[in-house]
Amino acid sequence: MTASRLHGIPPTIFAQMSALAVRTGSVNLGQGFPDEDGPPEVVDAAVAAMRGGANQYAPGIGVPALRQAVAEHQRRHYGLELDPDTEVAITTGCTEGIAAALLGLVEPGDEVVVLEPYYDSYLAMLQVAGAVRRAVTLRSPDFRLDPDELRAAVTPRTRFVLLNSPHNPTGTVLSAEELAAVAALAVEHDLTVITDEVYEHLVFDGAVHTPIATLPGMAERTLTLSSVGKSYSLTGWKVGWASGPAHLVSALVAAKQWLTYTSGAPLQPAVAHALTEHAGYPAALAVELRAKRDQLVAGLRASGLPTTTPQGTYFATSDVGDLGWDDGLAFCLALPERAGVVAVPEQVFHDDPRGPGRHLVRWAFCKRAEVIAEATSRLAAARLSAG
């Protein structure tokens, strides 16, 4: 018997579609995990930490070396000055960071503005926290933030903005103007911003990721979340971090201590090694991902799937409406049999599954070039139109 706070929250679509890929022997372009590991020296550092005895509980807030490395990362890239002892905490991936932030800060009934489509854990944890979602839709095909819709979403009961840029699943990188609109509303209405920046280094074509904490008036009201998983191709390590004002970080830690308390003791010093000794890896990875993005987008378009070219992340979005499908989930469920490929429907990342996202499908390009080639070859040979 499931508790009422979880009623209406479906199982994560990623588990469903990845299981479908295994069951059907399909190429999995659904779940966003790379099929190649990150720097071998970082893996070696984790092995060395294990052999060196880092196998018991780490401090709940995270090992000092990693907190210092995160603070230095934020200073080096963005000019943000942080106290690693009070303004940085280590989390079990960014997903736990989101959960702990919402549980530690949001009161039942608080309104939270969120960009949709949204990562599915946002919906789950906002509901568990008793929050009221105020969705602002990034609409196909350009997926830009409409400042008028943003302003209309804020009411006297709004307390938070849950931001995500670079944005999963659309690949949008919020512009300076879009971020300024969010910041202006946050200052005007005294809102706290919780921002998920896990794809911060994976941007393309001259796009620039600007943390909203760097804007005037925002450092004191922004809790920034990120992780090693995406930028270093180590998604299974589940090592993330939160940074920002001490009162926001401590609220997150107050909830986190009752979730995992701590995790990844030998992985944390290895992540510190990654951030300090392999700081150039994410930029090189972004160059590789851009080529894979272009390969996938070209293949999808050649198969008759109108596809947006993303500015960042691991993902590209296609509109299957032109092929006669009025439901992206139905398309994705039929795709393994028709083409031997798995994708993810974006309608599950919207409040209304029959709304603006119902025709949209997300594909992951964080795969080896030969895997993308096999997938697009299968799509080209398949009958993808409805009926």
C-alpha positions in Angstrom: 0.0 0.0 0.0 1.6 3.3 -1.2 1.4 6.4 0.9 -1.0 9.1 -0.4 1.9 11.5 -0.9 3.0 9.3 -3.7 -0.4 8.8 -5.4 -0.4 9.7 -9.0 3.4 9.7 -9.4 4.2 7.1 -12.0 7.3 5.0 -12.0 10.2 6.9 -13.6 10.0 6.7 -17.4 13.7 5.9 -17.6 13.4 2.6 -15.8 10.4 1.7 -18.1 12.2 2.5 -21.3 15.5 1.1 -20.4 13.8 -2.2 -19.4 12.1 -2.1 -22.8 15.4 -1.7 -24.5 16.8 -4.7 -22.7 13.7 -6.8 -23.4 13.7 -6.1 -27.1 17.4 -5.9 -27.8 17.0 -2.3 -28.9 19.5 0.5 -29.1 18.9 2.6 -26.0 18.8 6.3 -26.9 16.4 6.8 -24.0 18.3 7.1 -20.8 21.0 9.7 -20.6 24.1 7.7 -19.6 27.3 7.5 -21.6 28.6 4.2 -22.9 32.2 5.2 -22.2 33.8 6.0 -18.9 35.4 9.3 -17.8 39.1 9.9 -17.2 40.9 6.6 -16.2 43.1 8.6 -13.9 40.0 9.6 -11.9 38.9 6.0 -11.7 42.4 5.1 -10.5 42.1 7.8 -7.8 38.9 6.1 -6.6 40.7 2.7 -6.5 43.6 4.3 -4.6 41.2 5.8 -2.1 39.6 2.4 -1.5 43.0 0.8 -1.0 44.1 3.6 1.2 41.3 3.1 3.7 38.6 5.6 2.6 35.9 3.0 3.1 34.0 4.1 6.1 31.5 6.9 6.6 32.5 10.3 5.2 31.3 13.4 7.0 27.7 14.1 6.3 28.5 17.4 4.6 31.2 15.8 2.5 35.0 15.3 2.7 36.9 18.5 3.1 39.0 18.0 0.0 35.9 17.8 -2.2 34.2 20.7 -0.6 37.3 22.7 -1.2 37.5 21.5 -4.8 33.8 22.5 -5.4 34.4 26.0 -3.9 37.5 26.4 -6.1 35.5 25.2 -9.2 32.9 27.9 -8.6 35.5 30.6 -8.1 37.6 29.5 -11.1 34.7 29.3 -13.6 32.2 31.9 -12.3 33.9 34.1 -9.8 31.7 32.9 -6.9 33.4 33.0 -3.5 32.3 30.3 -1.1 33.3 29.1 2.3 33.8 25.3 1.8 33.0 24.7 5.5 29.5 26.3 5.5 28.5 27.0 1.9 29.2 23.7 0.1 27.7 20.2 0.8 28.2 17.0 -1.0 25.1 15.0 -2.1 24.4 11.6 -3.5 24.1 12.9 -7.0 22.1 16.0 -8.0 18.9 14.0 -7.7 19.3 13.7 -4.0 20.4 17.3 -3.9 17.0 18.3 -5.5 15.1 16.1 -3.0 17.0 17.4 0.0 16.7 21.0 -1.1 12.9 20.7 -1.6 12.4 18.8 1.7 14.6 21.1 3.6 13.2 24.4 2.3 9.7 24.1 1.0 6.6 24.2 3.3 3.4 22.4 2.3 1.3 24.8 0.2 4.3 26.8 -1.1 4.2 27.6 -4.8 7.2 26.6 -6.8 7.7 27.9 -10.3 9.2 25.2 -12.5 10.1 25.1 -16.2 8.4 22.4 -18.1 9.2 19.9 -19.6 11.0 19.1 -16.3 13.1 16.2 -15.1 10.7 13.7 -13.6 12.2 13.7 -10.1 11.1 17.4 -9.8 7.4 16.4 -10.0 7.8 13.6 -7.5 9.7 15.6 -4.9 7.5 18.7 -5.2 4.5 16.5 -4.5 6.2 14.8 -1.6 7.1 18.2 -0.2 3.5 19.3 -0.5 4.4 22.1 -2.9 2.1 23.6 -5.6 3.7 23.5 -9.0 3.4 26.6 -11.2 4.7 25.4 -14.6 6.1 27.7 -17.3 6.3 25.9 -20.6 9.3 26.0 -23.0 7.5 25.5 -26.2 8.6 23.7 -29.4 10.4 24.3 -31.6 12.7 27.0 -30.1 12.1 26.2 -26.4 12.7 29.7 -25.1 11.4 31.2 -21.8 8.6 33.6 -22.3 9.0 36.4 -19.7 5.3 37.2 -19.7 4.4 33.6 -19.0 7.0 33.6 -16.3 5.6 36.7 -14.6 2.1 35.3 -14.8 3.1 32.2 -13.0 4.2 34.2 -9.9 1.5 34.8 -7.2 1.6 36.0 -3.6 2.0 32.4 -2.5 5.0 31.8 -4.7 8.2 31.1 -2.6 10.6 29.3 -5.0 11.8 28.9 -8.5 13.2 25.5 -9.5 15.4 26.3 -12.4 17.3 24.1 -14.8 19.8 25.3 -17.4 21.3 23.9 -19.5 17.8 22.4 -19.7 16.9 18.7 -19.8 15.2 17.6 -22.0 15.1 20.4 -24.5 18.8 21.3 -24.6 18.1 25.0 -24.1 20.7 27.2 -22.5 19.0 30.1 -20.9 20.1 33.4 -22.3 21.3 36.5 -20.4 17.9 38.1 -21.0 16.0 35.1 -19.8 18.1 34.7 -16.7 17.7 38.4 -16.0 13.9 38.0 -16.1 14.1 35.2 -13.6 16.4 37.2 -11.3 14.2 40.4 -11.5 11.2 38.4 -10.4 13.1 36.6 -7.7 14.3 39.9 -6.2 11.0 41.7 -6.6 9.0 38.9 -4.9 11.8 37.7 -2.5 11.9 34.2 -4.1 14.6 31.6 -3.4 16.0 30.0 -6.6 17.0 26.3 -6.6 19.0 25.7 -9.7 20.0 22.4 -11.3 23.2 23.0 -13.4 24.4 19.4 -13.9 25.0 20.1 -17.6 26.9 23.3 -16.9 30.0 22.5 -19.0 28.2 20.6 -21.8 27.2 23.5 -24.1 27.8 24.0 -27.8 28.1 26.4 -30.7 29.2 29.4 -28.6 26.4 29.1 -26.1 27.4 30.3 -22.6 26.2 28.9 -19.3 25.8 31.6 -16.8 24.9 30.6 -13.2 22.0 32.7 -12.0 23.9 33.1 -8.7 26.3 35.4 -10.5 23.5 38.0 -11.3 23.0 41.1 -9.1 21.0 40.3 -6.0 21.0 36.5 -6.6 24.0 35.1 -4.7 22.2 35.4 -1.4 19.0 33.8 -2.6 20.3 30.9 -4.9 21.1 27.3 -4.0 23.1 25.8 -6.9 23.2 22.1 -7.5 25.5 20.1 -9.8 27.4 16.9 -10.0 30.4 15.0 -11.5 28.2 12.5 -13.4 27.5 14.3 -16.6 30.5 16.5 -17.0 33.0 13.6 -16.4 31.0 10.7 -17.8 30.7 9.1 -14.3 26.9 9.0 -13.9 27.0 5.8 -11.8 29.1 7.4 -9.1 26.2 9.6 -8.0 28.4 12.3 -6.4 26.9 15.8 -6.5 27.1 19.0 -4.6 25.2 22.0 -3.4 26.6 25.5 -3.0 25.3 28.8 -1.9 24.5 30.8 1.2 25.0 28.9 4.5 21.4 29.1 5.5 20.3 27.4 2.3 23.0 24.8 2.4 22.3 24.0 6.0 18.6 23.5 5.2 19.5 21.0 2.5 21.9 19.2 4.9 19.1 19.1 7.6 17.0 17.0 5.2 19.9 15.1 3.6 21.1 13.7 6.9 17.8 11.6 7.1 18.1 10.5 3.4 21.6 9.0 2.8 23.5 11.0 5.5 26.6 10.3 3.4 27.7 8.1 0.5 30.6 7.4 -1.8 33.5 7.8 0.7 36.2 6.7 -1.7 34.6 8.4 -4.6 34.6 11.8 -3.0 38.4 12.3 -3.0 38.5 10.9 -6.6 36.0 13.6 -7.6 38.1 16.2 -5.9 41.0 14.9 -8.0 38.8 15.2 -11.2 37.9 18.8 -10.4 41.4 19.9 -9.6 43.7 17.8 -11.8 41.4 17.2 -14.8 39.6 20.5 -15.1 39.9 20.5 -18.9 38.1 17.2 -19.3 34.5 18.6 -19.6 35.5 21.1 -22.3 37.0 18.3 -24.4 33.9 16.1 -23.7 31.7 18.9 -25.0 33.6 19.0 -28.3 33.0 15.2 -28.7 29.4 15.6 -27.8 28.8 18.3 -30.3 30.0 16.0 -33.1 27.7 13.2 -31.8 24.8 15.7 -31.5 25.3 16.7 -35.1 25.5 13.0 -36.2 22.3 12.1 -34.4 20.3 15.2 -35.5 21.3 14.6 -39.1 20.2 11.0 -38.9 16.9 11.8 -37.3 16.1 14.4 -39.9 17.0 12.1 -42.7 14.5 9.6 -41.2 11.7 12.2 -41.5 11.8 13.3 -37.9 11.9 17.2 -37.5 14.5 17.7 -34.8 15.7 20.7 -32.9 19.5 21.3 -32.6 20.1 21.6 -28.8 22.5 24.2 -27.4 23.6 21.9 -24.6 23.1 18.7 -22.5 23.0 15.1 -23.8 19.6 15.3 -25.6 17.8 16.2 -28.9 14.1 16.6 -29.3 12.0 15.4 -32.3 8.4 16.2 -33.1 6.6 13.0 -34.2 3.4 14.8 -35.1 4.5 15.2 -38.7 4.5 11.4 -39.0 0.9 11.2 -37.9 1.5 10.4 -34.2 -0.7 12.3 -31.8 1.0 10.7 -28.8 4.7 10.5 -28.1 4.4 7.6 -25.7 2.6 5.5 -28.2 5.4 6.2 -30.7 8.0 5.3 -28.2 6.3 2.0 -27.3 5.9 1.1 -30.9 9.5 2.1 -31.9 11.4 -1.0 -30.6 9.3 -3.3 -32.7 9.4 -1.1 -35.8 13.0 0.0 -35.6 14.8 -1.6 -32.7 15.5 1.7 -31.0 14.3 3.2 -27.7 13.6 6.9 -27.0 11.7 8.7 -24.3 8.4 10.6 -24.7 8.5 14.2 -23.4 4.8 14.4 -22.5 5.6 12.7 -19.2 7.7 15.7 -18.2 4.6 18.0 -18.5 1.7 18.7 -16.1 -0.7 18.0 -19.0 0.3 14.9 -21.1 -2.1 16.1 -23.8 -0.6 19.5 -23.9 2.4 21.1 -25.8 4.7 18.1 -25.2 2.4 15.4 -26.5 4.2 15.0 -29.9 7.8 15.4 -28.6 10.4 12.6 -28.1 13.8 12.9 -26.5 16.9 11.1 -27.8 20.3 10.8 -26.1 23.5 11.4 -28.1 25.9 10.6 -25.3 26.8 7.3 -27.0 29.6 6.0 -29.1 29.5 7.2 -32.8 29.0 3.6 -34.0 26.0 3.2 -31.6 24.4 6.4 -33.0 25.1 5.2 -36.5 23.4 1.9 -35.8 20.4 3.6 -34.3 19.9 6.1 -37.2 20.4 3.3 -39.7 17.6 1.3 -38.1 15.4 4.4 -38.1 16.1 5.1 -41.7 15.1 1.6 -42.7 11.9 1.5 -40.6 8.4 2.6 -41.2 8.0 5.4 -38.7 4.7 6.9 -39.8 1.6 6.2 -37.7 -0.8 3.4 -38.7 
